[in-house]
């Protein structure tokens, strides 16, 4: 019995088995290895095909390797080693149009194929703040703190003025009948 890690597919055939991950995720502009491994070495001169399977199930050959072919087509490069049973290819740089299903296969003894899905994620770019951004951020923070301080100071002053004004108003002597204000001395009777 064969055991594998999750995502690994094994197809048993008369000549051995095809081992390959069934799902690969790569970031845009990176490099993706599409593995296709056989349990046994692949005889010299044997033909390996890599095809892209479109949404309508039609196939497009993207690479054929028979030790005489060009090992690089478009952004797909042969990186396998038949003597080790490796028929892997490299996609570099990975583009969003490269996302989809791929099939690797050989025809020695019997047909053995494996389907691999390539998912492409968007490139994540992190903007690092430069010196001018940091200076602008600090200046903005100083302005906000300064304006807040000024507003709070004015509010305190206006509250203390209004409360003082009420106290003075309450301490003023009453007006005389003819509308004139009298001083305390004038309103107090002389003591003898």
LINJO-V83599 format. One line per field, one symbol per residue. phi: phi as a letter, one per 30 degrees, with the letter a starting at -180 (. if undefined). A space follows every 50 residues. Layout:
phi->???
This chain:
phi->.ccbdeiccbcdbdckbccadcbbcbdeiccbccdbccdbdceeidcccb bccddcidcbdcabbbicdddbbiccbdbdbedcicbdbccaddcddddk cbbcabcdiadbbbcbcccccddcccdcddeddddddddddddddddddd ddddddddddddddddddddddddddedicdcddddddddcb
